[in-house]
Structures are given as C-alpha cells and as structure tokens.
Amino acid sequence: MAERRLISFTVGKYRFAVPIEVVREVVNMDSSVSVPGGRRPLEGILPYRGNILLPVFSLLDLLGVQHDESGNLVIVTGTEEDPLGFRVRNMGGIMISGGSDDIAPYEGDLSLSHGAIAGLLKKTGGELILLDVDRLFDF
Amino acid sequence: MADRVVIVRAGSHLVSLPFVHIDEILGADRIEALEDLPDGAAPERSNDQSWVFSRGSWLPVGVLLPGTHISDSSQIVVVRWGNAGRAFAVDQVLGIEAPGEMAAFPERANPYTDVPIAGIRFWKNGPVLELDLSRLISLDSGS
C-alpha cells in the first residue's frame, strides 16, 4: 500500500489520526453559537466561509463516549458546500504512514460504529486511532 | 430593502421573527390563567395554562425557546401564520431591525434540535437565530 500523510490530534485521553486530505482546515471555536435545545453529538454551529454555517460535532460522542472535552479547535472536513467539523483539544503533527503494515485492529473502548475506526496505528512514540471520516459522519 | 425582523431575547439567545408575521406585542399582565377565561371562550387546547386575548381570539402562550420561562417581566409576541395564531413569551423585545443576509441553518444539524431554526443573521456583531415560523407554529400546534 502506498504511503499516506496523516495528521494527528487529541480529544480527551485519545490520540487520533486522519488522512491529511480529508482536513479542509482547522479553525477555533470562539465564534460558535449554541443551538437552543441542541442534543449531542451536536456541539454548536460556527459561522464559516461566506454565508455558510458549520455544524460542529463531538467526536467522542460520535464514537459512543460521553465527555466534557472543552477543546477550542475544530477540524473542518466535508465539502465546500456541506462542511462539517468536530472539536479537538490539541493538534499533533503530520506524519507518514507506510501503509497497512503498521495498522492493527482497534480493541479499545470506543465504539466501532459504521466502521469509523479503521484501526490502531502503531508509531514510534505511541499508538493512534486511525479514523475513517467519511464513515464517521455517515448519518 | 432588507426584510425587517423583530429581535427578541429568549434566555441566552437573540432570536429574530419576520416583522410581517408579528401581530402584537403585549405585556405579561395580559396573560390569563385557564380558569380565569370568560365563559364561552372555548380555548382550542384545554391543556394550556396561560392565554392571551388578541384580535378577537384567545391564544395559548408558550415559551419561544426550550429552557426559558414565563415571568412577570416577560413580553408576549403574537405571531400569525395564515389563519393560525400563537403567542410566545420572551424575556425582552429589543427592536425592529433590518439585519444582514441570513445564513441557512445546516441540514446536518437539524436532527439534533427540536427548535425550528431557519438560519442565523448578524446584528451588532452578534448572532441572531431566525426561526422558521411555519414550523414553529405547526410544532406548537402539535400538528
């Protein structure tokens, strides 16, 4: 399998990675608007580019874990017309994955709903949960 | 000319309602309890406890947003949509304005709130939620 460039980040106690091409940009949550009567996993909406509002979701809620993560960064994914975001605590770095050789099945406490967790990426310095963002937001 | 809206505060949110559909704005002193309605008033929804009389009919009073409450200092906004009328309690009516263009509420967020939000406008550098009156009134009517 070809090499892939991944970007890593943390949410709560978890470290994640996604292919860099699914990340449109990273913005901060400062101008977010709470949604009256809003329910998890929705965390709020954010004025985005031009006249577009970005729905921001809780990643851990999408993966079946309730939490009070208060990270101020939002990873924006999706399309230009239909963007969506999920909230993270810290951005990590950009790394190269050598393909499937360093990916093991994920056996932790997060839900594997819709196949959103592609596996556990073993890198020097620790393990990262590899996400399939398309499946994560397949709702 | 931009559409004029009535901007109100409901809890921690600012909300805009299309001006053309606002019939009246009343004080909380106009609220009558169900047991105080005059004979023959025949309210259409007997489960509602608070009522106002507006333009010849009794209308149930509800809160505009979940988590807010009717108090002695509330103001009552009477909304008309077609033949339907409803009254909503808000904390304060802030003004009649013509704010900028509305950004549509994202469809992906709709399943996660029961409040019918049409979008957001900006007024004095702050966000104002615009409600979809047709859905608001149909939801409030239980239809």
Interface residues (C-beta under 8 A of the other chain):
Chain A: V33 S34 V35 P36 G37 G38 R39 R40 P41 L42 I45 P47 N51 I52 L53 L54 P55 D82 L84 F137
Chain B: A10 G11 S12 H13 L65 P66 G67 E101 A103 A104 F105 P106 R108 A109 Y112 T113 D114 V115 I117 G119 I120 F122 P127 L129
